[in-house]
Amino acid sequence: MSTIAETAPVSRPALWLGRVLSGLVIVFMLFDGAIKLVPWPIVTETMDRIGYGSSESLARSLGIISIVCTILYAIPPTSFVGAILLTGYLGGAMASHVRIGSPLFTHILFGFYLGLMLWGGLWLRDGSLRGLIPFRR
């Protein structure tokens, strides 16, 4: 009888592919958070177009949230919590783009693509998640 806590074996290629996918997500999200901390005019103008106003304090707050969630995702013991929080963050971004009628494949689904990379990378590099969500052949 298997338990949820059982760790599935992770092959070397899967581990490295997971690290690369996770690394891409981490770099993108840290960059996204960093440009919101500044915040440059393009950031506040984009937030205004999406309907959140051109508030620099809101941009900074979103930047801090993005960076904290990404750091949680990057640290292996807290990566699952970080993945859950980043999924919520990306879902909010997708909902914002749906609300204003952004293009589907480039703007609305970008958060979905990033979420697939986020969870796919974690699944490939974390044996306990593979044990929790096994894919059968």
VENWO-V619086 format. One record per residue. PHI is phi in whole degrees, -180 to 180 (NA if undefined). OMEGA is omega in degrees with one decimal (999 if undefined). Layout:
BEGIN
phi omega
PHI OMEGA
PHI OMEGA
END
This chain:
BEGIN
phi omega
NA -179.2
-95 178.4
-114 179.2
-66 -176.9
-73 -179.0
-63 -179.2
-98 176.9
-80 179.6
-66 179.9
-117 178.4
-73 -179.3
-60 178.3
-63 178.5
-64 178.8
-60 -178.5
-70 176.2
-64 176.6
-63 177.6
-64 179.6
-65 178.4
-60 179.3
-64 179.0
-62 177.8
-62 178.5
-63 -178.7
-62 180.0
-62 -179.1
-63 -176.4
-70 175.9
-66 176.3
-63 179.0
-59 178.5
-67 -177.9
-66 -179.5
-71 175.6
-80 178.7
-73 -173.7
-64 -41.3
-82 179.2
-73 179.4
-56 179.7
-62 179.5
-69 -177.8
-69 177.0
-65 178.5
-65 177.9
-62 178.3
-65 178.7
-63 180.0
-76 175.7
110 -179.1
-102 -178.0
77 -177.6
-102 -178.1
-77 177.1
-69 -179.8
-69 175.7
-67 177.8
-60 179.2
-64 178.6
-62 177.8
-64 177.0
-63 179.0
-65 178.7
-60 -179.9
-61 -178.5
-68 179.7
-62 179.2
-63 179.5
-68 177.0
-63 176.0
-60 178.3
-68 -176.3
-74 -178.8
-88 -173.6
-50 -179.3
-66 -178.5
-112 -175.0
-63 179.7
-67 177.6
-64 177.5
-61 178.7
-64 178.6
-64 -179.1
-66 177.8
-66 176.3
-62 176.6
-65 178.7
-61 179.8
-68 176.4
-64 176.6
-64 177.3
-65 178.4
-63 179.4
-63 177.9
-63 179.4
-70 176.0
-63 -176.7
-60 -177.7
-97 176.5
76 177.4
-66 176.4
-60 -173.0
-65 -169.7
-76 -177.0
-96 -175.0
-109 -175.8
-65 -175.1
-83 178.6
-61 176.5
-63 177.2
-66 178.2
-60 179.5
-64 177.2
-64 176.1
-63 177.4
-65 -178.9
-61 -177.9
-74 177.1
-63 177.7
-63 179.3
-67 -179.9
-63 -178.8
-70 -175.4
-101 -176.2
-116 -178.7
-63 -179.5
-70 175.8
-70 177.0
-66 175.8
-71 180.0
-76 -179.2
-123 -178.3
-82 171.8
-105 -178.0
-90 176.8
-95 999
END
